[in-house]
Amino acid sequence: MTLEQAQAPALKTVLVIVGGSMAAVKAPSVLRRLREGGVQVQVIATRASLAFITELSLATAADGTVATDQTWFAARPDAQHLALARADAVVVVGASAELLAGAAGGHAADLALATLLSVEGPVLWVPAMNERMWRHPAVQANADRLRGWGHSFLGPETGAFGTRGEGSGVGRMSEPEDIVAATLALLSPYQAPTAQDLKGVRVVVSAGPTREYLDPVRFISNPSSGKMGFAVAEEARDRGAQVTLVTGPVTLADPPGINVVRIESALELRDAVVEAGRDAGIVVMTAAVADYRAASAATEKQAKVAGDVTIHLTPNPDILAELGRDKGSRVLVGFAMETHAGIERAALKAQRKNADFILLNYPTREGTAFGGDDNEVTLVRADGTSESWPRLSKREVARRLLNEARQLIPTLSD
């Protein structure tokens, strides 16, 4: 071994398990992008996946051999599932309902499941299946059980299905670039700062959009990415807080060390935040909640008709106001988007909803629209005083937000 080799840092290893869905054809792109990201990849191809993709395609993309049930039983000096389980992270690409069920049930019927039982590092699930399957209570229960064990999920997304006649819906696998970004994030575990100034404080954060379904395939929503809420949750976690993150449908993976609750509708968000916030010290509402929902959502897809269509909507609950009515000693923080008269409106909002302060931003300003990594906000208090912050990363906005909130907790303000 040369001196340069001895000094070079060891490459991180990612194990990619390819599930049995049509999305398996995207696995080679994930493998190539991971290698371009500077990690070593290993691959397990399930029996079902090989109906959609060849071993040769996977081996070429991974620049290595592919593990299968056949190699598991081949003569070898080690237990292959234990060796593969030593990877720094595992990502299940095209996770099927069968794989989710097997893992949640603790099964070890094949190489993939036996390996998942032996993994100690982070696991990222990227589901791909028909919407009716994904929404089935059994599948959701299996996903929730895996989340409870600390596993992360990415997607599924809304899009067209590959099966003829199935149209579109929730169940499409996330794109390879998003899978790689989420996987690489798992390889960079957070480093808690020395000053744990929120240690012992329970923090609840809402993030992302809500979806209000008009029928099984159409909904009212907005393009919120959830990045601001995730940044607040991660900052609070790094400062020692016990964090619950309630998020609508976003493509971001569950942050490690945080209790993540996934919801879709405003009513689900309301129930989750009220429940989690009962004993919270700080509640931060960054979610972009739909103001209205269908008065009566159709149970079947509505056919297209000629001419105009009237949709009857009813207001969603005002979650921030409800929290404010039973505020107690909690610090309550809201977000507001305005296009004009922002500070005056935000101050009135803070007063009306009994919030300690509101972070106001203007989504039409360059660089601060939905989905960006930066934000430019003004902190507005209920008494009308305000502080304009320059354009900052969302993580820096989160840091300043929590600095302000911390000063309002009597036991921590000294």
C-alpha positions in Angstrom: 0.0 0.0 0.0 1.3 3.4 -0.9 1.4 6.4 1.4 -1.3 8.1 -0.7 -3.5 5.1 -0.4 -3.0 4.9 3.4 -3.9 8.5 3.8 -6.9 8.5 1.5 -10.3 8.4 3.2 -12.3 5.2 2.8 -15.1 5.4 0.3 -18.6 5.3 1.8 -20.6 2.2 0.7 -24.2 2.3 -0.4 -26.2 -0.9 -0.8 -28.9 -0.6 -3.5 -31.7 -3.2 -3.3 -33.7 -3.2 -6.5 -37.4 -4.1 -5.9 -39.8 -5.8 -8.2 -41.6 -3.0 -9.9 -41.5 -1.4 -13.4 -39.4 1.3 -11.8 -36.5 -1.1 -11.6 -35.5 0.1 -15.0 -34.3 3.3 -13.4 -32.0 1.5 -11.0 -28.9 1.7 -13.3 -29.3 5.5 -13.4 -29.3 5.6 -9.6 -26.2 3.4 -9.5 -24.3 5.5 -12.0 -25.2 8.8 -10.2 -24.2 7.4 -6.8 -20.8 6.4 -8.2 -20.5 9.9 -9.7 -21.2 11.2 -6.2 -18.1 9.5 -4.9 -19.5 6.4 -3.2 -19.0 2.7 -3.7 -22.1 0.8 -4.6 -23.3 -2.8 -4.1 -26.4 -4.2 -5.5 -29.0 -6.8 -4.6 -31.4 -7.7 -7.3 -34.6 -9.4 -6.0 -36.1 -12.2 -8.1 -39.0 -10.0 -9.1 -36.7 -7.2 -10.2 -35.1 -9.4 -12.8 -38.3 -9.6 -14.7 -37.8 -5.9 -15.5 -34.0 -5.4 -15.6 -31.1 -7.6 -16.4 -28.2 -8.5 -14.1 -25.8 -7.3 -16.8 -27.4 -3.8 -16.8 -27.1 -3.5 -13.1 -23.6 -4.9 -12.9 -22.4 -2.5 -15.7 -23.9 0.5 -13.9 -22.4 -0.6 -10.5 -19.1 -1.6 -11.9 -19.3 -4.8 -9.9 -21.2 -8.0 -9.4 -24.8 -8.3 -8.5 -26.0 -10.3 -5.5 -29.0 -12.4 -6.0 -30.7 -15.3 -4.2 -28.5 -17.6 -6.3 -25.3 -16.0 -5.0 -26.7 -16.2 -1.5 -26.7 -19.9 -1.5 -23.4 -20.3 -3.4 -20.3 -21.7 -1.6 -18.5 -18.8 0.0 -16.5 -18.2 3.2 -18.9 -15.6 4.7 -22.6 -15.0 5.1 -23.4 -12.8 2.2 -26.4 -11.1 3.8 -24.2 -10.1 6.8 -21.4 -8.8 4.6 -23.8 -6.7 2.5 -25.5 -5.4 5.7 -22.2 -3.6 6.7 -22.9 -0.9 4.1 -22.9 2.7 5.4 -26.5 3.2 4.0 -29.1 1.1 2.2 -31.6 2.4 -0.4 -34.5 0.3 -1.7 -35.2 1.4 -5.2 -38.6 0.6 -6.6 -39.8 -0.8 -3.3 -42.9 -2.9 -3.8 -45.7 -3.7 -1.5 -44.3 -7.2 -1.1 -40.9 -5.9 0.0 -42.4 -3.5 2.5 -44.6 -6.2 4.0 -41.7 -8.6 4.3 -39.4 -6.1 6.0 -42.1 -4.8 8.3 -43.0 -8.4 9.2 -39.3 -9.3 10.0 -39.2 -11.9 7.3 -35.9 -13.4 5.9 -37.2 -15.4 3.0 -34.7 -14.0 0.5 -31.4 -12.2 0.4 -32.9 -8.7 0.3 -35.1 -9.3 3.4 -32.4 -11.2 5.3 -30.0 -8.3 4.7 -32.5 -5.7 5.8 -32.9 -7.6 9.0 -29.1 -7.3 9.6 -28.6 -3.7 8.7 -27.6 -1.2 11.4 -27.1 1.9 9.3 -29.8 4.1 7.8 -32.3 2.7 5.3 -34.1 4.7 2.7 -37.2 3.3 1.0 -38.3 4.6 -2.4 -41.7 3.1 -3.1 -43.2 2.4 -6.6 -46.6 0.9 -7.0 -50.2 1.6 -8.1 -52.0 4.3 -6.1 -54.6 1.9 -4.9 -51.9 -0.4 -3.5 -50.0 2.5 -1.9 -53.1 3.8 -0.2 -54.2 0.4 1.1 -54.3 0.4 5.0 -52.0 -2.6 5.1 -49.3 -0.9 3.0 -49.6 2.3 5.0 -49.3 0.3 8.3 -46.2 -1.4 7.0 -44.6 1.9 6.0 -45.5 3.5 9.4 -43.9 0.5 11.2 -40.7 0.9 9.3 -40.7 4.7 10.0 -41.1 3.8 13.6 -37.9 1.8 13.4 -36.0 4.9 12.0 -36.3 4.1 8.3 -36.7 7.0 5.9 -39.0 7.3 2.9 -38.7 9.2 -0.3 -42.0 9.6 -2.3 -43.9 8.1 -3.9 -44.7 11.0 -6.3 -47.8 11.9 -8.3 -47.5 11.0 -11.9 -48.5 8.7 -14.8 -48.3 5.0 -14.2 -46.7 2.6 -16.7 -49.6 0.2 -16.7 -52.0 0.7 -19.5 -55.3 2.2 -18.5 -54.2 3.2 -15.0 -53.8 6.9 -15.7 -52.0 8.8 -13.0 -51.9 9.2 -9.2 -49.7 8.8 -6.2 -47.3 5.9 -6.5 -44.8 6.8 -9.1 -41.1 6.4 -8.0 -39.1 9.5 -7.3 -36.5 10.5 -9.9 -33.0 9.1 -9.8 -31.4 12.5 -9.0 -33.7 13.0 -6.0 -33.0 9.4 -4.8 -29.2 10.1 -5.0 -29.5 13.4 -3.2 -31.5 11.8 -0.4 -29.1 8.8 -0.2 -26.0 11.1 0.0 -27.7 13.0 2.8 -27.9 9.8 4.8 -24.1 9.5 4.5 -23.6 12.9 6.2 -25.1 12.4 9.7 -25.7 15.6 11.6 -23.2 16.8 14.1 -24.8 18.1 17.2 -23.2 21.4 18.3 -21.5 21.7 21.7 -24.1 24.1 22.9 -27.3 22.1 23.4 -29.4 25.2 24.3 -32.7 23.5 23.5 -32.0 20.3 25.3 -35.2 19.0 26.9 -37.5 21.2 24.9 -40.1 19.6 22.7 -40.4 21.3 19.3 -43.2 20.7 16.8 -42.7 21.9 13.2 -45.2 21.7 10.3 -43.8 21.7 6.7 -44.8 21.3 3.1 -48.1 21.6 1.3 -51.4 20.0 1.9 -53.5 18.2 -0.7 -57.3 18.6 -0.8 -58.8 15.9 -3.0 -61.7 16.8 -5.3 -61.8 13.2 -6.5 -59.4 10.2 -6.2 -56.9 11.8 -8.7 -57.5 15.5 -8.6 -56.6 17.8 -5.7 -55.9 21.4 -4.7 -52.4 22.1 -3.6 -49.4 24.4 -3.9 -45.7 24.0 -4.8 -44.3 24.2 -1.3 -41.1 22.1 -1.1 -41.0 21.7 2.7 -37.4 22.9 2.9 -38.0 25.7 5.4 -39.8 23.4 7.8 -37.2 20.7 7.5 -34.5 23.2 8.1 -36.2 24.4 11.3 -36.6 20.7 12.5 -33.0 19.9 11.8 -31.7 23.0 13.5 -33.8 22.3 16.6 -32.6 18.7 16.6 -29.0 19.8 16.5 -29.5 22.0 19.4 -30.8 19.2 21.6 -34.6 19.5 21.2 -37.0 16.5 20.9 -38.5 17.2 17.5 -41.7 16.1 15.8 -41.9 17.1 12.1 -45.4 17.0 10.6 -45.1 17.2 6.8 -47.3 17.2 3.8 -46.3 15.5 0.5 -42.7 16.5 -0.3 -39.7 14.7 -1.9 -37.4 15.2 1.0 -36.3 12.2 3.0 -37.0 11.8 6.7 -34.2 13.6 8.6 -32.4 11.2 11.1 -33.1 11.8 14.8 -36.5 13.4 14.2 -40.0 11.9 14.6 -41.6 12.4 11.2 -45.4 12.3 10.7 -46.5 12.2 7.1 -49.9 13.7 6.3 -51.8 14.9 3.2 -54.8 17.0 4.0 -55.3 20.1 6.2 -57.5 18.1 8.5 -54.8 15.4 9.0 -52.3 18.2 9.6 -54.5 19.8 12.2 -55.0 16.6 14.1 -51.3 15.7 14.0 -50.0 19.1 15.1 -52.6 19.5 17.9 -51.7 16.0 19.2 -47.9 16.5 19.0 -48.1 20.1 20.4 -49.9 19.3 23.6 -46.6 19.2 25.6 -44.4 21.2 23.2 -42.4 24.2 24.3 -42.2 25.6 20.7 -44.5 25.1 17.8 -43.4 26.5 14.3 -46.0 26.4 11.6 -44.2 26.7 8.2 -46.7 24.4 6.3 -48.5 26.0 3.3 -52.0 24.8 4.3 -54.7 25.0 1.6 -57.4 27.5 2.7 -60.2 25.4 1.3 -61.2 21.8 0.6 -64.0 20.2 -1.4 -67.3 20.4 0.5 -67.9 16.9 -0.7 -65.1 15.1 -2.5 -66.2 12.6 -5.1 -65.4 8.9 -4.5 -64.8 8.2 -8.2 -62.8 10.0 -10.9 -65.1 12.6 -12.4 -65.4 12.6 -16.2 -64.4 15.6 -18.2 -67.5 17.6 -19.3 -67.9 20.4 -21.9 -68.2 23.9 -20.5 -67.6 25.4 -17.1 -67.5 23.4 -13.9 -68.5 24.6 -10.5 -66.6 23.3 -7.5 -68.1 23.8 -4.0 -65.4 24.5 -1.5 -65.5 24.9 2.3 -62.9 26.5 4.6 -60.2 24.4 6.2 -59.6 25.0 9.9 -57.3 27.8 10.9 -54.7 25.7 12.7 -52.5 28.5 13.9 -55.5 30.3 15.4 -56.6 27.1 17.1 -53.2 26.6 18.7 -53.3 30.2 19.8 -56.6 29.8 21.6 -55.1 27.2 23.8 -51.5 28.5 23.7 -50.5 28.2 27.4 -46.8 28.7 27.9 -45.9 27.5 24.4 -44.0 29.7 22.0 -46.1 29.9 18.8 -44.5 30.9 15.5 -46.3 31.3 12.2 -45.3 32.1 8.6 -47.1 34.5 6.2 -46.8 35.3 2.5 -47.9 38.7 1.3 -47.6 40.7 -1.9 -48.2 44.1 -0.3 -48.8 45.7 3.2 -47.0 42.7 4.6 -45.8 44.0 8.0 -49.2 45.5 8.9 -51.0 42.3 7.9 -48.5 40.0 9.6 -48.8 42.0 12.9 -52.6 41.8 12.7 -52.2 38.0 12.1 -50.0 37.6 15.1 -52.4 39.5 17.3 -55.5 37.7 16.0 -54.0 34.3 16.3 -52.1 34.8 19.5 -48.8 34.0 17.9 -45.5 35.3 19.5 -44.2 36.3 16.1 -44.7 35.8 12.4 -42.0 35.4 9.7 -43.1 37.3 6.7 -41.8 36.6 3.2 -42.7 37.7 -0.3 -42.8 34.7 -2.7 -42.6 37.0 -5.8 -39.2 38.3 -4.8 -36.3 36.9 -6.9 -34.6 34.0 -5.2 -37.2 33.4 -2.4 -39.9 31.6 -4.3 -41.2 28.1 -3.5 -38.6 25.4 -3.7 -35.5 27.6 -3.3 -32.7 27.1 -0.8 -32.7 30.7 0.5 -35.3 32.9 2.1 -35.6 36.6 2.8 -38.0 37.3 5.7 -39.1 39.9 8.1 -39.8 38.9 11.7 -43.0 40.6 12.8 -44.2 40.6 16.4 -47.7 41.0 17.7 -46.9 44.5 19.0 -46.0 45.6 15.4 -42.3 45.8 15.9 -40.3 44.1 13.2 -36.8 43.1 12.0 -35.9 42.7 8.4 -33.4 39.9 7.8 -31.2 39.8 4.6 -31.4 37.0 2.2 -30.1 33.9 4.0 -30.0 30.2 3.6 -33.1 28.5 5.1 -30.9 26.8 7.7 -29.7 30.3 8.8 -33.2 31.5 8.9 -34.1 28.5 11.1 -31.2 29.3 13.4 -32.3 32.9 13.9 -35.9 31.9 14.3 -35.0 29.5 17.1 -32.8 32.1 18.7 -35.8 34.4 19.0 -38.1 31.6 20.2 -35.6 30.4 22.8 -35.6 33.9 24.5 -39.4 33.6 25.0 -39.1 30.4 27.1 -38.7 31.6 30.7 -36.6 28.7 31.9 -34.1 29.2 29.0 -34.0 33.0 28.6 -31.3 33.7 31.2 
